[in-house]
Amino acid sequence: MSTESVSDGPSATPYLTINNIEVIYDHVILVLKGVSMSVPKGGIVALLGANGAGKSTTLKSISNLLRAERGDVTKGSIEFKGARVDQMTPNDLVKRGVVQVMEGRHCFGHLTIEENLLTGAYTRRASRSDIRNSLDLVYNYFPRLRERRGSQAGYTSGGEQQMCAIGRAIMANPEMVLLDEPSMGLAPQIVEEIFEIVKDLNAKEQVSFLLAEQNTMVALRYADFGYILENGRIVMEGEAKELADNEDVKEFYLGLSGEGRKSFREVKHYRRRKRWLS
């Protein structure tokens, strides 16, 4: 991980900048429209929105994995540390310090936990002792993985597989991690445990995070800054605490209002009332 000093707050010079990008699948389907956002060095930024809003597509646009799904960034630019990266290969981007943890806890089920972790260091030109030190670092943050290091990943729990996927990303010695839906399908206490580890990695190892998450309440509790994505557009952005306190966000994304919990069916004129779309 980088040893440079951590910048303060989301107003610092961005590490990652997405400028007005447009994404089209199969040369026809427009998925992202004019999306602009930034992630500062040392920050945790949440990309929020419902399923299908375009969160995963945004992350894959950054990590250059879109082409594998017949998608292309057709407009705009993506920069990391001031250099264009949207035309790089995914492995070159990993070498530069940007690693994505895919949605769905992708692990090699037939390999052990430790073998999975070691695959994360494949792109590094590092000595055995350096890799061993990185492995010890991962085990320090994920003690449960140390206990299960010899178990086949396919036979471990969902939480352990998510930890393995994040740990494997850390083995690549990243400066920024793109974390896609880390809470999906996990028990609340496991979600809290994983987010606490993300917070520690950010604070102690200076890893910046851009996390796409449907669990708005948890994400805003741990993030510094947030963007809300809807139908392929950024419809709101702000400091995490401001978003968490915003009445519209409470009502439409947390299911809460001044009158208590609401369902979307109970909210009339939903689209008209979302003031940020006007």
C-alpha positions in Angstrom: 0.0 0.0 0.0 1.1 3.6 -0.6 3.1 5.2 2.2 2.3 8.8 1.2 0.3 11.0 3.6 -3.4 10.7 3.5 -5.4 13.7 2.2 -8.2 15.1 4.3 -11.7 15.0 3.0 -13.4 14.6 -0.3 -12.4 18.1 -1.4 -8.8 17.0 -1.8 -7.1 16.5 -5.2 -8.9 13.5 -6.7 -7.0 10.3 -7.1 -9.7 9.0 -9.5 -11.7 11.2 -11.8 -14.6 10.1 -14.0 -15.6 12.9 -16.4 -18.9 12.8 -18.2 -18.8 9.2 -19.3 -21.3 7.4 -21.4 -21.5 3.6 -21.6 -23.3 1.6 -24.3 -23.8 -2.2 -24.4 -24.0 -4.1 -27.7 -23.7 -0.8 -29.6 -27.3 0.0 -28.8 -28.2 0.0 -25.1 -27.3 3.2 -23.3 -26.6 2.4 -19.6 -24.6 5.4 -18.3 -25.3 9.0 -19.3 -23.0 11.8 -18.4 -21.7 10.3 -15.2 -19.0 12.4 -13.4 -17.5 11.7 -10.0 -14.2 11.7 -8.1 -12.5 9.8 -5.4 -9.8 11.5 -3.3 -6.7 9.9 -2.0 -7.4 8.3 1.3 -11.2 8.5 0.9 -14.1 6.1 1.1 -16.7 7.1 -1.5 -20.1 5.3 -1.8 -21.9 4.9 -5.1 -25.5 4.3 -4.1 -28.7 3.3 -5.9 -31.2 0.5 -6.5 -30.5 -2.6 -8.4 -30.0 -1.8 -12.1 -29.1 1.8 -11.5 -25.7 1.4 -13.2 -23.4 1.0 -10.2 -21.6 -2.2 -11.4 -21.3 -0.8 -14.9 -19.6 2.3 -13.4 -17.0 0.2 -11.6 -16.4 -2.0 -14.6 -15.9 1.2 -16.7 -13.1 2.2 -14.3 -11.5 -1.3 -14.2 -11.8 -1.8 -18.0 -13.8 -5.0 -17.7 -16.7 -3.8 -19.8 -15.4 -5.2 -23.1 -15.8 -8.7 -21.7 -19.5 -8.0 -21.5 -19.7 -6.2 -24.9 -19.8 -2.8 -23.3 -17.8 0.4 -24.2 -17.2 3.8 -22.8 -18.2 5.9 -25.8 -17.8 9.4 -24.3 -15.9 11.0 -21.6 -12.7 10.1 -19.8 -11.4 8.3 -16.7 -8.2 9.4 -15.0 -6.2 7.9 -12.1 -3.5 10.0 -10.6 -3.8 12.5 -13.5 -3.3 10.0 -16.3 -5.9 8.6 -18.7 -6.6 4.9 -17.9 -9.8 4.1 -19.8 -7.9 2.6 -22.7 -5.6 0.4 -20.5 -5.9 -3.3 -20.2 -7.4 -4.5 -16.9 -4.0 -6.1 -15.8 -2.1 -2.9 -16.6 -4.6 -1.0 -14.4 -4.0 -3.5 -11.6 -0.3 -2.9 -11.9 -1.0 0.8 -11.6 -2.8 0.2 -8.3 -6.6 -0.1 -9.1 -8.2 -3.4 -8.2 -11.9 -4.4 -8.4 -13.6 -6.8 -6.1 -16.5 -8.1 -8.2 -20.0 -8.5 -7.0 -20.9 -12.1 -6.0 -17.8 -13.1 -4.0 -15.9 -14.6 -6.9 -13.4 -17.1 -5.6 -11.7 -20.2 -7.1 -13.9 -22.8 -5.4 -11.4 -25.7 -5.9 -8.5 -23.8 -4.4 -7.8 -23.3 -0.8 -8.3 -19.9 0.9 -4.5 -19.3 0.9 -4.1 -20.3 -2.7 -6.9 -17.9 -3.6 -5.1 -15.1 -1.8 -1.8 -15.8 -3.5 -3.4 -15.4 -6.9 -3.9 -11.8 -6.0 -0.1 -11.2 -6.0 0.3 -12.7 -9.5 0.8 -9.3 -11.2 3.4 -8.2 -8.6 7.2 -8.4 -9.1 7.8 -9.1 -5.4 10.1 -11.4 -3.4 8.7 -14.4 -1.5 9.3 -12.5 1.7 7.3 -9.5 0.5 4.4 -11.7 -0.6 4.6 -13.5 2.8 4.4 -10.1 4.5 1.3 -9.2 2.4 -0.2 -12.6 3.3 0.4 -11.9 7.0 -1.1 -8.5 6.6 -4.3 -10.0 5.1 -4.5 -12.6 7.9 -4.1 -9.8 10.5 -7.1 -8.0 9.1 -9.1 -11.2 8.4 -8.2 -13.6 11.2 -11.0 -15.9 10.1 -9.1 -16.5 6.9 -6.1 -17.6 8.8 -8.2 -20.2 10.5 -9.6 -21.4 7.2 -6.4 -21.0 5.1 -6.3 -24.7 4.2 -10.0 -25.1 3.4 -11.4 -25.1 -0.1 -12.9 -21.8 -0.8 -16.0 -23.3 -2.3 -16.9 -24.9 1.0 -16.5 -21.8 3.2 -19.4 -19.5 4.2 -20.5 -16.5 2.1 -18.9 -14.1 4.6 -15.6 -15.9 4.4 -15.7 -15.9 0.6 -16.3 -12.2 0.6 -13.4 -11.7 3.0 -11.3 -13.9 0.7 -12.2 -11.8 -2.3 -11.2 -8.5 -0.5 -8.1 -10.1 0.9 -7.0 -11.3 -2.6 -7.4 -7.7 -3.8 -5.2 -6.5 -1.0 -2.5 -9.0 -2.0 -2.2 -7.0 -5.2 -0.9 -4.1 -3.1 -3.5 -1.6 -4.4 -3.8 2.1 -3.9 -7.5 2.0 -4.7 -10.1 -0.8 -4.4 -13.4 -0.8 -6.3 -15.7 -2.8 -4.1 -19.0 -4.0 -5.7 -21.9 -4.8 -3.4 -19.9 -6.2 -0.4 -23.0 -6.7 1.7 -25.0 -8.7 -0.8 -26.5 -11.9 0.7 -24.7 -11.6 4.0 -26.0 -11.5 7.6 -26.0 -8.0 9.2 -23.2 -8.8 11.7 -20.9 -10.1 8.9 -21.7 -6.9 6.9 -20.6 -4.8 9.9 -17.5 -6.8 10.3 -16.5 -6.4 6.7 -17.2 -2.7 6.7 -15.1 -2.2 9.9 -12.2 -4.0 8.1 -12.6 -1.7 5.1 -12.5 1.3 7.4 -9.3 0.0 9.1 -7.6 -0.7 5.7 -8.5 2.8 4.6 -7.2 4.4 7.8 -4.1 2.3 8.5 -3.0 1.1 5.0 -4.1 4.3 3.1 -6.2 2.3 0.6 -8.8 4.5 -1.1 -12.2 2.8 -1.7 -15.0 3.4 -4.2 -17.8 1.1 -3.1 -21.1 0.4 -4.9 -23.7 -0.6 -2.5 -27.5 -1.0 -2.2 -27.4 -0.9 1.6 -27.5 2.9 1.8 -27.7 3.1 5.6 -24.5 1.0 6.1 -22.6 2.6 3.3 -23.2 6.2 4.4 -22.1 5.3 8.0 -18.7 4.3 6.8 -18.1 6.5 3.7 -16.9 10.1 3.6 -18.8 11.1 0.5 -21.6 9.7 -1.6 -23.2 9.7 -5.0 -26.7 8.5 -5.8 -27.1 6.9 -9.2 -30.4 6.4 -10.8 -31.2 5.2 -14.3 -27.6 5.7 -15.4 -27.3 9.3 -14.1 -25.9 10.9 -10.9 -29.0 12.5 -9.3 -27.5 13.6 -6.0 -24.1 13.9 -4.3 -22.7 15.2 -1.0 -21.0 14.5 2.3 -22.1 11.1 3.7 -23.6 12.7 6.8 -25.5 15.2 4.8 -27.0 12.5 2.5 -27.9 10.4 5.5 -29.8 13.3 7.1 -31.5 14.4 3.8 -35.2 13.9 4.0 -35.5 12.7 0.4 -32.8 10.2 0.8 -34.4 8.9 4.0 -37.7 8.5 2.4 -36.8 7.1 -1.0 -33.6 5.1 -0.2 -33.9 4.3 3.5 -37.6 3.8 3.6 -38.0 6.4 6.4 -39.8 9.7 6.7 -40.9 12.0 9.4 -43.9 9.8 9.9 -41.8 6.7 10.3 -41.0 3.8 7.9 -42.7 3.9 4.4 -42.8 1.6 1.5 -42.4 3.0 -2.1 -46.0 2.0 -2.8 -47.2 4.4 -0.1 -45.3 7.3 -1.6 -47.5 9.1 -4.3 -46.0 11.0 -7.2 -42.6 9.4 -6.4 -40.7 10.8 -9.4 -42.3 14.2 -9.2 -41.3 14.6 -5.5 -37.7 13.8 -6.1 -36.6 17.4 -6.2 -33.1 16.7 -7.5 -34.5 15.4 -10.8 -36.3 18.7 -11.5 
